[in-house]
């Protein structure tokens, strides 16, 4: 397993960790945006782990699968980071950070699909 896929495992674990923490904070502090951020982190943590497993099994193109994983992580950072910062401080991460993060998440999922198709042809 490459360092890049090991890092994806670490980032998936951090996604789960932060998702649980934000879920607790949402229940006790703010709710709303924080709940959405927590859900996105918790949904994507096992998805990232599954992507690593697909890469290891050779079911997807390894390079494109890794890129897809990192694009998903970037999307999570922007989307969840913006929602979390807004919930805690009322200030955006930067203008249009959440929509940009959402677009990166969609692109990441598209890249996962393409990586599966490329692996079939290889």
C-alpha angles and dihedrals in degrees: 000000000000126000089246092059092044089054089051088056090052091048091048089052091050089050090055092045093050091043092057092045093049091046089057092046091049091052093050106027124020118347118187111070092017091057090052092049091049092050093050091050092048094047094049098045094074091037090058091047089050090051090053089051091050090051091049091048092051092240093128135033103277097218096044091042090056092047089050090052093051092046088053090050091049089051091051092049093051099039100039094034092055094046091047095048090049090050095050103035108012090238127113121239085234132320113298093000094137095050090046089051091050091052091050089051091053091047090049092054091047089052090052089056093046091048089057092050093048091050091054091054095045 
